[in-house]
Amino acid sequence: MPDHLSTTRFPVAVDAALREAGWQPGRWDIKLAEHWADTLRSYVSPGGHRHTVFPAAVEAWAEFGGLRVTAPGPGRQTAPTPLRFDPLAGLHLARTLADLGRALDTEVAPLGDEGDSQAVLAIDTEGRVYSLDHTGDWYLGPDIERALATLITGIQPTRLALG
């Protein structure tokens, strides 16, 4: 394997899928991230719930925002689904995300979705990543790198035992 592949930030399969989607090291669209931050901050749910915006979310949006990532293979334990980095996929979930944040004793912001809106991806203030779907809430990893490895390589995520 060439040296440049072994020193990458991501496992080779994850790096390849990200690059195929248009990501490259140093990618940074802060204007898009700020637009999303403003849109989320201004949204108020019918029940009065609001989104929180914090640095870990803005950094993830700036680096990965707008990408649609498709796994290159069948997955190790689960079938990977396409990912889309667009926090507005979770715009109407301010209460759900606030509830998750309360249960985890942190704040949570939307990150995007997976499987054509079958699940919403979220990130907390520490950069930990979660997936919320009709079957429950899932912990994908302690940072964006490991969460992407979980999603793209089809590693079984950990179900959160909340409430």
C-alpha positions as CSV (number, residue, x, y, z in Angstrom):
1,M,0.0,0.0,0.0
2,P,1.4,3.5,-0.8
3,D,2.5,5.5,2.2
4,H,0.0,8.3,1.5
5,L,-2.8,5.9,2.1
6,S,-1.5,4.4,5.3
7,T,-1.1,7.8,6.9
8,T,-4.5,9.1,6.1
9,R,-6.9,10.4,8.8
10,F,-9.5,7.8,7.8
11,P,-9.4,4.1,7.1
12,V,-8.7,3.5,3.4
13,A,-12.3,2.5,2.5
14,V,-13.7,5.6,4.3
15,D,-11.2,7.9,2.7
16,A,-12.0,6.5,-0.7
17,A,-15.8,7.0,-0.1
18,L,-15.3,10.5,1.1
19,R,-13.1,11.5,-1.8
20,E,-15.6,9.9,-4.2
21,A,-18.2,12.2,-2.6
22,G,-16.0,15.3,-3.2
23,W,-14.2,15.6,0.2
24,Q,-10.5,16.3,0.3
25,P,-8.2,17.3,3.2
26,G,-8.6,20.9,4.0
27,R,-12.1,21.2,2.6
28,W,-13.8,24.0,4.5
29,D,-17.0,25.8,3.6
30,I,-17.6,28.1,6.5
31,K,-20.2,30.2,4.6
32,L,-22.4,27.2,4.2
33,A,-21.9,26.2,7.8
34,E,-22.8,29.7,9.0
35,H,-25.9,29.7,6.8
36,W,-27.0,26.4,8.4
37,A,-26.2,27.7,11.9
38,D,-28.3,30.8,11.3
39,T,-31.2,28.8,9.9
40,L,-31.1,26.4,12.8
41,R,-30.8,29.1,15.4
42,S,-33.8,31.0,14.0
43,Y,-36.1,27.9,13.9
44,V,-38.6,27.5,16.8
45,S,-40.8,24.3,16.9
46,P,-44.5,24.6,17.5
47,G,-43.7,23.6,21.1
48,G,-41.1,26.3,21.5
49,H,-38.0,24.1,21.2
50,R,-34.9,25.5,19.6
51,H,-31.7,24.1,18.2
52,T,-28.4,24.6,19.8
53,V,-25.3,25.5,17.7
54,F,-21.8,24.9,18.9
55,P,-18.3,24.6,17.5
56,A,-18.2,20.9,17.0
57,A,-21.3,21.0,14.8
58,V,-20.1,24.0,12.8
59,E,-16.7,22.4,12.2
60,A,-18.4,19.2,11.0
61,W,-20.7,21.2,8.7
62,A,-17.9,23.2,7.3
63,E,-15.8,20.2,6.5
64,F,-18.4,17.7,5.3
65,G,-21.5,19.9,4.5
66,G,-23.3,19.1,1.3
67,L,-21.5,15.7,0.7
68,R,-23.5,12.6,-0.1
69,V,-21.3,9.6,0.8
70,T,-22.0,6.1,-0.5
71,A,-20.2,3.1,1.0
72,P,-17.9,1.2,-1.5
73,G,-18.8,-2.2,-0.2
74,P,-21.4,-4.4,1.5
75,G,-20.4,-3.7,5.1
76,R,-18.9,-5.8,7.9
77,Q,-22.0,-6.3,10.2
78,T,-24.7,-4.1,8.7
79,A,-25.5,-2.9,5.2
80,P,-24.2,0.7,4.9
81,T,-26.7,3.3,3.7
82,P,-25.9,6.5,1.9
83,L,-25.1,9.5,4.2
84,R,-25.9,13.1,3.5
85,F,-24.3,15.9,5.4
86,D,-27.1,18.5,5.7
87,P,-28.2,19.6,9.2
88,L,-31.5,20.9,7.8
89,A,-32.5,17.2,7.6
90,G,-33.1,17.6,11.3
91,L,-34.6,21.0,11.3
92,H,-38.0,19.9,12.6
93,L,-36.5,17.7,15.3
94,A,-35.5,20.4,17.7
95,R,-37.5,18.7,20.5
96,T,-36.2,15.2,19.8
97,L,-32.6,16.5,19.7
98,A,-33.1,18.5,22.9
99,D,-34.5,15.4,24.6
100,L,-31.5,13.3,23.5
101,G,-29.1,16.0,24.7
102,R,-30.9,16.1,28.1
103,A,-30.7,12.3,28.4
104,L,-26.9,12.5,27.6
105,D,-26.3,15.6,29.7
106,T,-25.0,17.6,26.7
107,E,-26.3,19.5,23.7
108,V,-27.0,17.9,20.4
109,A,-27.2,19.4,16.9
110,P,-28.3,17.8,13.6
111,L,-25.6,16.7,11.2
112,G,-27.4,15.1,8.3
113,D,-29.3,11.9,7.5
114,E,-28.7,8.4,6.4
115,G,-30.6,6.0,4.1
116,D,-32.6,8.7,2.3
117,S,-34.0,10.2,5.6
118,Q,-34.5,6.8,7.4
119,A,-32.3,8.2,10.2
120,V,-31.1,11.5,11.4
121,L,-27.4,12.0,12.2
122,A,-26.5,14.2,15.2
123,I,-23.4,15.5,16.9
124,D,-22.9,16.6,20.5
125,T,-20.7,19.4,22.0
126,E,-17.8,16.9,22.4
127,G,-18.0,15.8,18.8
128,R,-19.6,12.4,19.5
129,V,-21.9,11.3,16.7
130,Y,-25.4,9.6,17.0
131,S,-28.0,8.2,14.6
132,L,-31.7,8.4,15.5
133,D,-34.2,6.2,13.7
134,H,-37.6,4.6,14.3
135,T,-35.9,1.7,16.2
136,G,-34.0,3.9,18.6
137,D,-31.0,6.0,19.3
138,W,-27.5,4.8,18.3
139,Y,-24.0,5.8,19.3
140,L,-21.8,5.9,16.2
141,G,-18.5,7.0,17.7
142,P,-16.6,9.4,19.9
143,D,-15.6,11.6,16.9
144,I,-16.5,12.2,13.3
145,E,-13.7,9.9,12.1
146,R,-14.9,6.9,14.0
147,A,-18.5,7.6,13.2
148,L,-17.8,7.7,9.5
149,A,-15.9,4.4,9.8
150,T,-18.9,2.9,11.6
151,L,-21.3,4.1,8.9
152,I,-19.3,3.5,5.8
153,T,-17.7,0.1,6.7
154,G,-21.0,-1.2,8.2
155,I,-19.8,-1.7,11.8
156,Q,-22.8,-2.4,14.1
157,P,-23.4,0.8,16.2
158,T,-24.1,0.7,19.9
159,R,-27.8,1.2,20.9
160,L,-28.2,3.9,23.5
161,A,-30.0,2.7,26.6
162,L,-31.9,5.9,27.6
163,G,-34.8,6.5,29.8
